[in-house]
Amino acid sequence: DLVLTSRGHEAEIRFLEAGPLRARLVIKQHLRIPRELAPDRTTRGSETTILPIHTTVTVEANSALVKFHTAVSNTARDHRLRVLFPTGIQTTVSHAETQFDVVTRPISPQRYDDSTIPENVKQVIIGAREPEPVTIYPQRAFVDLNDGARGLAVLNQGLPEVEILPGQNT
C-alpha cells in the first residue's frame, strides 16, 4: 500500500487573530495523491490530484483547550485519510461513542489464546476471524484518551473509525 504523509511538505500558515484573549491561525496544505485505483483495482492509478487540507487552530486565554477544525476537500477516490495525534498520554484504554453507548476499549488487546479450543473446532473458529485482534473500531462523534489528569478528545463528523497506535498512544 502507498502511504502518503503531510510531514515534510510545505504548508502555508497564517494568523487570523493574534489578540490577548484569543489566537487563531490557519494551516493550509495541498497534498498530491493518486486520483483513484488503477482499472485492475489492485494498485494505485498513475493520475494524481491535489487534496486540499485546511486546519484552523484556536487557543483562548484561560482555557486548557487547543481547538482544531480541519476541512478536507475530497478530490480523490479509493483512499483512506487518517489524522494522527501523538499524545504521550499514559493509559491502556480509549473511550469512543458508538451508536447507543460510550465504549471503553483496550489500546493493546490481548492476543488470542487458542490453547483451550478443541482441535475439531479450531479450523472453523480460526478460519473465520482475523489472525490478530482487530484494533480499528467503529465510532460516531468522538474518541477520548485520558489519564485522569490530562487528555485528548477528538470530536469529529463523518469519520466512522478510530485506532489508537501504542507507544505514544497516537
Rosetta constraint file for C-alpha pairs under 8 A:
AtomPair CA 1 CA 43 HARMONIC 7.95 0.50
AtomPair CA 2 CA 44 HARMONIC 7.95 0.50
AtomPair CA 4 CA 33 HARMONIC 7.45 0.50
AtomPair CA 6 CA 29 HARMONIC 7.65 0.50
AtomPair CA 6 CA 31 HARMONIC 6.89 0.50
AtomPair CA 9 CA 29 HARMONIC 7.82 0.50
AtomPair CA 9 CA 31 HARMONIC 7.89 0.50
AtomPair CA 10 CA 29 HARMONIC 6.98 0.50
AtomPair CA 11 CA 27 HARMONIC 6.45 0.50
AtomPair CA 11 CA 28 HARMONIC 5.60 0.50
AtomPair CA 11 CA 29 HARMONIC 4.90 0.50
AtomPair CA 11 CA 30 HARMONIC 7.65 0.50
AtomPair CA 12 CA 26 HARMONIC 7.95 0.50
AtomPair CA 12 CA 27 HARMONIC 5.68 0.50
AtomPair CA 12 CA 28 HARMONIC 5.05 0.50
AtomPair CA 12 CA 29 HARMONIC 6.62 0.50
AtomPair CA 13 CA 25 HARMONIC 6.89 0.50
AtomPair CA 13 CA 26 HARMONIC 5.73 0.50
AtomPair CA 13 CA 27 HARMONIC 4.59 0.50
AtomPair CA 13 CA 28 HARMONIC 6.48 0.50
AtomPair CA 14 CA 25 HARMONIC 5.53 0.50
AtomPair CA 14 CA 26 HARMONIC 5.45 0.50
AtomPair CA 14 CA 27 HARMONIC 6.74 0.50
AtomPair CA 15 CA 23 HARMONIC 7.65 0.50
AtomPair CA 15 CA 24 HARMONIC 5.96 0.50
AtomPair CA 15 CA 25 HARMONIC 4.13 0.50
AtomPair CA 15 CA 26 HARMONIC 6.39 0.50
AtomPair CA 16 CA 23 HARMONIC 7.54 0.50
AtomPair CA 16 CA 24 HARMONIC 5.30 0.50
AtomPair CA 16 CA 25 HARMONIC 5.14 0.50
AtomPair CA 16 CA 26 HARMONIC 6.92 0.50
AtomPair CA 17 CA 22 HARMONIC 6.90 0.50
AtomPair CA 17 CA 23 HARMONIC 5.03 0.50
AtomPair CA 17 CA 24 HARMONIC 4.93 0.50
AtomPair CA 17 CA 25 HARMONIC 6.81 0.50
AtomPair CA 18 CA 22 HARMONIC 6.52 0.50
AtomPair CA 18 CA 23 HARMONIC 4.53 0.50
AtomPair CA 18 CA 24 HARMONIC 6.61 0.50
AtomPair CA 19 CA 23 HARMONIC 5.86 0.50
AtomPair CA 20 CA 61 HARMONIC 7.35 0.50
AtomPair CA 21 CA 60 HARMONIC 5.74 0.50
AtomPair CA 21 CA 61 HARMONIC 4.90 0.50
AtomPair CA 22 CA 58 HARMONIC 7.14 0.50
AtomPair CA 22 CA 59 HARMONIC 5.78 0.50
AtomPair CA 22 CA 60 HARMONIC 4.35 0.50
AtomPair CA 22 CA 61 HARMONIC 6.10 0.50
AtomPair CA 23 CA 58 HARMONIC 5.80 0.50
AtomPair CA 23 CA 59 HARMONIC 5.34 0.50
AtomPair CA 23 CA 60 HARMONIC 6.43 0.50
AtomPair CA 24 CA 56 HARMONIC 6.80 0.50
AtomPair CA 24 CA 57 HARMONIC 5.53 0.50
AtomPair CA 24 CA 58 HARMONIC 4.47 0.50
AtomPair CA 24 CA 59 HARMONIC 6.53 0.50
AtomPair CA 25 CA 56 HARMONIC 5.63 0.50
AtomPair CA 25 CA 57 HARMONIC 5.37 0.50
AtomPair CA 25 CA 58 HARMONIC 6.77 0.50
AtomPair CA 26 CA 54 HARMONIC 6.79 0.50
AtomPair CA 26 CA 55 HARMONIC 5.55 0.50
AtomPair CA 26 CA 56 HARMONIC 4.31 0.50
AtomPair CA 26 CA 57 HARMONIC 6.29 0.50
AtomPair CA 27 CA 54 HARMONIC 5.68 0.50
AtomPair CA 27 CA 55 HARMONIC 5.08 0.50
AtomPair CA 27 CA 56 HARMONIC 6.31 0.50
AtomPair CA 27 CA 57 HARMONIC 7.93 0.50
AtomPair CA 28 CA 52 HARMONIC 7.34 0.50
AtomPair CA 28 CA 53 HARMONIC 5.93 0.50
AtomPair CA 28 CA 54 HARMONIC 4.55 0.50
AtomPair CA 28 CA 55 HARMONIC 6.52 0.50
AtomPair CA 29 CA 52 HARMONIC 5.94 0.50
AtomPair CA 29 CA 53 HARMONIC 5.18 0.50
AtomPair CA 29 CA 54 HARMONIC 6.34 0.50
AtomPair CA 30 CA 50 HARMONIC 5.99 0.50
AtomPair CA 30 CA 51 HARMONIC 5.49 0.50
AtomPair CA 30 CA 52 HARMONIC 4.51 0.50
AtomPair CA 30 CA 53 HARMONIC 6.16 0.50
AtomPair CA 31 CA 50 HARMONIC 5.51 0.50
AtomPair CA 31 CA 51 HARMONIC 5.07 0.50
AtomPair CA 31 CA 52 HARMONIC 6.53 0.50
AtomPair CA 31 CA 53 HARMONIC 7.84 0.50
AtomPair CA 32 CA 48 HARMONIC 6.33 0.50
AtomPair CA 32 CA 49 HARMONIC 5.61 0.50
AtomPair CA 32 CA 50 HARMONIC 4.60 0.50
AtomPair CA 32 CA 51 HARMONIC 6.24 0.50
AtomPair CA 33 CA 48 HARMONIC 5.33 0.50
AtomPair CA 33 CA 49 HARMONIC 5.60 0.50
AtomPair CA 33 CA 50 HARMONIC 6.33 0.50
AtomPair CA 33 CA 51 HARMONIC 6.83 0.50
AtomPair CA 33 CA 76 HARMONIC 7.67 0.50
AtomPair CA 34 CA 44 HARMONIC 6.40 0.50
AtomPair CA 34 CA 45 HARMONIC 6.17 0.50
AtomPair CA 34 CA 46 HARMONIC 6.52 0.50
AtomPair CA 34 CA 47 HARMONIC 5.88 0.50
AtomPair CA 34 CA 48 HARMONIC 4.18 0.50
AtomPair CA 34 CA 49 HARMONIC 6.18 0.50
AtomPair CA 34 CA 76 HARMONIC 7.12 0.50
AtomPair CA 35 CA 45 HARMONIC 6.87 0.50
AtomPair CA 35 CA 46 HARMONIC 7.87 0.50
AtomPair CA 35 CA 47 HARMONIC 5.71 0.50
AtomPair CA 35 CA 48 HARMONIC 4.67 0.50
AtomPair CA 35 CA 49 HARMONIC 5.27 0.50
AtomPair CA 35 CA 75 HARMONIC 7.34 0.50
AtomPair CA 35 CA 76 HARMONIC 4.66 0.50
AtomPair CA 35 CA 77 HARMONIC 6.11 0.50
AtomPair CA 36 CA 44 HARMONIC 6.26 0.50
AtomPair CA 36 CA 45 HARMONIC 5.72 0.50
AtomPair CA 36 CA 47 HARMONIC 7.67 0.50
AtomPair CA 36 CA 48 HARMONIC 7.96 0.50
AtomPair CA 36 CA 76 HARMONIC 6.04 0.50
AtomPair CA 36 CA 77 HARMONIC 4.82 0.50
AtomPair CA 36 CA 78 HARMONIC 5.46 0.50
AtomPair CA 36 CA 79 HARMONIC 7.42 0.50
AtomPair CA 37 CA 41 HARMONIC 5.35 0.50
AtomPair CA 37 CA 42 HARMONIC 7.13 0.50
AtomPair CA 37 CA 43 HARMONIC 5.87 0.50
AtomPair CA 37 CA 44 HARMONIC 4.29 0.50
AtomPair CA 37 CA 45 HARMONIC 4.90 0.50
AtomPair CA 37 CA 77 HARMONIC 7.51 0.50
AtomPair CA 37 CA 78 HARMONIC 6.18 0.50
AtomPair CA 38 CA 42 HARMONIC 6.91 0.50
AtomPair CA 38 CA 43 HARMONIC 5.59 0.50
AtomPair CA 38 CA 44 HARMONIC 5.14 0.50
AtomPair CA 38 CA 45 HARMONIC 4.06 0.50
AtomPair CA 38 CA 46 HARMONIC 7.52 0.50
AtomPair CA 39 CA 45 HARMONIC 7.61 0.50
AtomPair CA 49 CA 75 HARMONIC 6.69 0.50
AtomPair CA 49 CA 76 HARMONIC 6.75 0.50
AtomPair CA 50 CA 75 HARMONIC 6.89 0.50
AtomPair CA 51 CA 72 HARMONIC 7.30 0.50
AtomPair CA 51 CA 73 HARMONIC 6.41 0.50
AtomPair CA 51 CA 74 HARMONIC 6.31 0.50
AtomPair CA 51 CA 75 HARMONIC 5.83 0.50
AtomPair CA 51 CA 76 HARMONIC 7.36 0.50
AtomPair CA 52 CA 72 HARMONIC 5.93 0.50
AtomPair CA 52 CA 73 HARMONIC 5.65 0.50
AtomPair CA 52 CA 74 HARMONIC 7.67 0.50
AtomPair CA 53 CA 70 HARMONIC 6.96 0.50
AtomPair CA 53 CA 71 HARMONIC 5.89 0.50
AtomPair CA 53 CA 72 HARMONIC 4.69 0.50
AtomPair CA 53 CA 73 HARMONIC 6.81 0.50
AtomPair CA 54 CA 70 HARMONIC 5.61 0.50
AtomPair CA 54 CA 71 HARMONIC 5.31 0.50
AtomPair CA 54 CA 72 HARMONIC 6.56 0.50
AtomPair CA 55 CA 68 HARMONIC 6.48 0.50
AtomPair CA 55 CA 69 HARMONIC 5.44 0.50
AtomPair CA 55 CA 70 HARMONIC 4.18 0.50
AtomPair CA 55 CA 71 HARMONIC 6.38 0.50
AtomPair CA 56 CA 67 HARMONIC 7.95 0.50
AtomPair CA 56 CA 68 HARMONIC 5.64 0.50
AtomPair CA 56 CA 69 HARMONIC 5.13 0.50
AtomPair CA 56 CA 70 HARMONIC 6.41 0.50
AtomPair CA 57 CA 66 HARMONIC 6.99 0.50
AtomPair CA 57 CA 67 HARMONIC 5.58 0.50
AtomPair CA 57 CA 68 HARMONIC 4.66 0.50
AtomPair CA 57 CA 69 HARMONIC 6.63 0.50
AtomPair CA 58 CA 66 HARMONIC 5.95 0.50
AtomPair CA 58 CA 67 HARMONIC 5.02 0.50
AtomPair CA 58 CA 68 HARMONIC 6.55 0.50
AtomPair CA 59 CA 63 HARMONIC 7.53 0.50
AtomPair CA 59 CA 65 HARMONIC 6.84 0.50
AtomPair CA 59 CA 66 HARMONIC 5.21 0.50
AtomPair CA 59 CA 67 HARMONIC 6.59 0.50
AtomPair CA 60 CA 65 HARMONIC 7.62 0.50
AtomPair CA 60 CA 66 HARMONIC 7.81 0.50
AtomPair CA 84 CA 170 HARMONIC 6.01 0.50
AtomPair CA 85 CA 170 HARMONIC 5.11 0.50
AtomPair CA 86 CA 168 HARMONIC 5.49 0.50
AtomPair CA 86 CA 169 HARMONIC 6.15 0.50
AtomPair CA 86 CA 170 HARMONIC 4.03 0.50
AtomPair CA 87 CA 152 HARMONIC 7.32 0.50
AtomPair CA 87 CA 168 HARMONIC 5.89 0.50
AtomPair CA 87 CA 169 HARMONIC 5.77 0.50
AtomPair CA 87 CA 170 HARMONIC 5.67 0.50
AtomPair CA 88 CA 167 HARMONIC 7.79 0.50
AtomPair CA 88 CA 168 HARMONIC 4.51 0.50
AtomPair CA 88 CA 169 HARMONIC 5.86 0.50
AtomPair CA 88 CA 170 HARMONIC 7.53 0.50
AtomPair CA 89 CA 145 HARMONIC 7.27 0.50
AtomPair CA 89 CA 146 HARMONIC 6.52 0.50
AtomPair CA 89 CA 147 HARMONIC 6.44 0.50
AtomPair CA 89 CA 150 HARMONIC 7.65 0.50
AtomPair CA 89 CA 151 HARMONIC 6.83 0.50
AtomPair CA 89 CA 168 HARMONIC 7.08 0.50
AtomPair CA 89 CA 169 HARMONIC 6.39 0.50
AtomPair CA 90 CA 146 HARMONIC 7.70 0.50
AtomPair CA 90 CA 147 HARMONIC 6.05 0.50
AtomPair CA 90 CA 169 HARMONIC 7.55 0.50
AtomPair CA 91 CA 145 HARMONIC 7.32 0.50
AtomPair CA 91 CA 146 HARMONIC 6.65 0.50
AtomPair CA 91 CA 147 HARMONIC 5.60 0.50
AtomPair CA 91 CA 169 HARMONIC 7.92 0.50
AtomPair CA 92 CA 106 HARMONIC 5.81 0.50
AtomPair CA 92 CA 107 HARMONIC 5.51 0.50
AtomPair CA 92 CA 108 HARMONIC 7.24 0.50
AtomPair CA 93 CA 104 HARMONIC 6.34 0.50
AtomPair CA 93 CA 105 HARMONIC 5.34 0.50
AtomPair CA 93 CA 106 HARMONIC 4.35 0.50
AtomPair CA 93 CA 107 HARMONIC 5.15 0.50
AtomPair CA 93 CA 145 HARMONIC 7.22 0.50
AtomPair CA 94 CA 104 HARMONIC 5.60 0.50
AtomPair CA 94 CA 105 HARMONIC 5.47 0.50
AtomPair CA 94 CA 106 HARMONIC 6.49 0.50
AtomPair CA 94 CA 107 HARMONIC 6.47 0.50
AtomPair CA 94 CA 143 HARMONIC 7.03 0.50
AtomPair CA 94 CA 144 HARMONIC 5.84 0.50
AtomPair CA 94 CA 145 HARMONIC 5.13 0.50
AtomPair CA 94 CA 146 HARMONIC 7.71 0.50
AtomPair CA 94 CA 164 HARMONIC 7.66 0.50
AtomPair CA 95 CA 102 HARMONIC 6.41 0.50
AtomPair CA 95 CA 103 HARMONIC 5.49 0.50
AtomPair CA 95 CA 104 HARMONIC 4.50 0.50
AtomPair CA 95 CA 105 HARMONIC 6.49 0.50
AtomPair CA 95 CA 143 HARMONIC 5.60 0.50
AtomPair CA 95 CA 144 HARMONIC 5.07 0.50
AtomPair CA 95 CA 145 HARMONIC 6.62 0.50
AtomPair CA 96 CA 102 HARMONIC 5.38 0.50
AtomPair CA 96 CA 103 HARMONIC 5.39 0.50
AtomPair CA 96 CA 104 HARMONIC 6.71 0.50
AtomPair CA 96 CA 139 HARMONIC 5.89 0.50
AtomPair CA 96 CA 140 HARMONIC 7.64 0.50
AtomPair CA 96 CA 141 HARMONIC 7.94 0.50
AtomPair CA 96 CA 142 HARMONIC 5.72 0.50
AtomPair CA 96 CA 143 HARMONIC 4.22 0.50
AtomPair CA 96 CA 144 HARMONIC 6.26 0.50
AtomPair CA 97 CA 101 HARMONIC 5.95 0.50
AtomPair CA 97 CA 102 HARMONIC 4.31 0.50
AtomPair CA 97 CA 103 HARMONIC 6.28 0.50
AtomPair CA 97 CA 139 HARMONIC 5.50 0.50
AtomPair CA 97 CA 140 HARMONIC 5.57 0.50
AtomPair CA 97 CA 141 HARMONIC 6.18 0.50
AtomPair CA 97 CA 142 HARMONIC 5.74 0.50
AtomPair CA 97 CA 143 HARMONIC 6.63 0.50
AtomPair CA 98 CA 102 HARMONIC 5.86 0.50
AtomPair CA 98 CA 103 HARMONIC 6.77 0.50
AtomPair CA 98 CA 138 HARMONIC 6.89 0.50
AtomPair CA 98 CA 139 HARMONIC 4.91 0.50
AtomPair CA 98 CA 140 HARMONIC 5.40 0.50
AtomPair CA 98 CA 141 HARMONIC 7.96 0.50
AtomPair CA 99 CA 139 HARMONIC 7.66 0.50
AtomPair CA 99 CA 140 HARMONIC 6.74 0.50
AtomPair CA 107 CA 135 HARMONIC 7.37 0.50
AtomPair CA 107 CA 164 HARMONIC 5.98 0.50
AtomPair CA 107 CA 165 HARMONIC 7.30 0.50
AtomPair CA 107 CA 166 HARMONIC 6.66 0.50
AtomPair CA 107 CA 169 HARMONIC 7.98 0.50
AtomPair CA 108 CA 135 HARMONIC 7.51 0.50
AtomPair CA 108 CA 166 HARMONIC 6.85 0.50
AtomPair CA 109 CA 133 HARMONIC 6.53 0.50
AtomPair CA 109 CA 135 HARMONIC 7.45 0.50
AtomPair CA 110 CA 133 HARMONIC 7.38 0.50
AtomPair CA 111 CA 132 HARMONIC 6.44 0.50
AtomPair CA 111 CA 133 HARMONIC 6.25 0.50
AtomPair CA 112 CA 132 HARMONIC 6.97 0.50
AtomPair CA 112 CA 133 HARMONIC 7.00 0.50
AtomPair CA 114 CA 122 HARMONIC 7.67 0.50
AtomPair CA 117 CA 121 HARMONIC 6.59 0.50
AtomPair CA 117 CA 122 HARMONIC 5.89 0.50
AtomPair CA 118 CA 122 HARMONIC 6.14 0.50
AtomPair CA 119 CA 123 HARMONIC 7.34 0.50
AtomPair CA 121 CA 125 HARMONIC 6.36 0.50
AtomPair CA 122 CA 126 HARMONIC 5.66 0.50
AtomPair CA 122 CA 127 HARMONIC 7.95 0.50
AtomPair CA 123 CA 127 HARMONIC 5.74 0.50
AtomPair CA 124 CA 128 HARMONIC 6.16 0.50
AtomPair CA 125 CA 129 HARMONIC 6.56 0.50
AtomPair CA 126 CA 130 HARMONIC 7.63 0.50
AtomPair CA 126 CA 131 HARMONIC 7.23 0.50
AtomPair CA 130 CA 134 HARMONIC 7.08 0.50
AtomPair CA 135 CA 163 HARMONIC 5.92 0.50
AtomPair CA 135 CA 164 HARMONIC 7.46 0.50
AtomPair CA 136 CA 161 HARMONIC 6.53 0.50
AtomPair CA 136 CA 162 HARMONIC 5.67 0.50
AtomPair CA 136 CA 163 HARMONIC 4.65 0.50
AtomPair CA 136 CA 164 HARMONIC 7.87 0.50
AtomPair CA 137 CA 161 HARMONIC 5.40 0.50
AtomPair CA 137 CA 162 HARMONIC 5.42 0.50
AtomPair CA 137 CA 163 HARMONIC 6.42 0.50
AtomPair CA 138 CA 160 HARMONIC 5.64 0.50
AtomPair CA 138 CA 161 HARMONIC 4.32 0.50
AtomPair CA 138 CA 162 HARMONIC 6.35 0.50
AtomPair CA 139 CA 143 HARMONIC 7.40 0.50
AtomPair CA 139 CA 159 HARMONIC 7.63 0.50
AtomPair CA 139 CA 160 HARMONIC 5.45 0.50
AtomPair CA 139 CA 161 HARMONIC 5.17 0.50
AtomPair CA 139 CA 162 HARMONIC 6.45 0.50
AtomPair CA 140 CA 156 HARMONIC 7.80 0.50
AtomPair CA 140 CA 157 HARMONIC 7.69 0.50
AtomPair CA 140 CA 158 HARMONIC 7.72 0.50
AtomPair CA 140 CA 159 HARMONIC 7.05 0.50
AtomPair CA 140 CA 160 HARMONIC 5.90 0.50
AtomPair CA 140 CA 161 HARMONIC 7.60 0.50
AtomPair CA 141 CA 155 HARMONIC 5.61 0.50
AtomPair CA 141 CA 156 HARMONIC 5.09 0.50
AtomPair CA 141 CA 157 HARMONIC 5.99 0.50
AtomPair CA 141 CA 158 HARMONIC 7.85 0.50
AtomPair CA 141 CA 159 HARMONIC 7.69 0.50
AtomPair CA 142 CA 153 HARMONIC 6.76 0.50
AtomPair CA 142 CA 154 HARMONIC 5.40 0.50
AtomPair CA 142 CA 155 HARMONIC 4.29 0.50
AtomPair CA 142 CA 156 HARMONIC 5.86 0.50
AtomPair CA 143 CA 153 HARMONIC 5.68 0.50
AtomPair CA 143 CA 154 HARMONIC 5.42 0.50
AtomPair CA 143 CA 155 HARMONIC 6.77 0.50
AtomPair CA 143 CA 162 HARMONIC 7.44 0.50
AtomPair CA 144 CA 151 HARMONIC 7.16 0.50
AtomPair CA 144 CA 152 HARMONIC 5.76 0.50
AtomPair CA 144 CA 153 HARMONIC 4.27 0.50
AtomPair CA 144 CA 154 HARMONIC 6.46 0.50
AtomPair CA 145 CA 151 HARMONIC 5.39 0.50
AtomPair CA 145 CA 152 HARMONIC 5.34 0.50
AtomPair CA 145 CA 153 HARMONIC 6.40 0.50
AtomPair CA 146 CA 150 HARMONIC 5.62 0.50
AtomPair CA 146 CA 151 HARMONIC 3.85 0.50
AtomPair CA 146 CA 152 HARMONIC 6.35 0.50
AtomPair CA 147 CA 151 HARMONIC 6.38 0.50
AtomPair CA 164 CA 169 HARMONIC 5.95 0.50
AtomPair CA 164 CA 170 HARMONIC 5.60 0.50
AtomPair CA 165 CA 169 HARMONIC 5.36 0.50
AtomPair CA 165 CA 170 HARMONIC 5.02 0.50
AtomPair CA 166 CA 170 HARMONIC 6.74 0.50
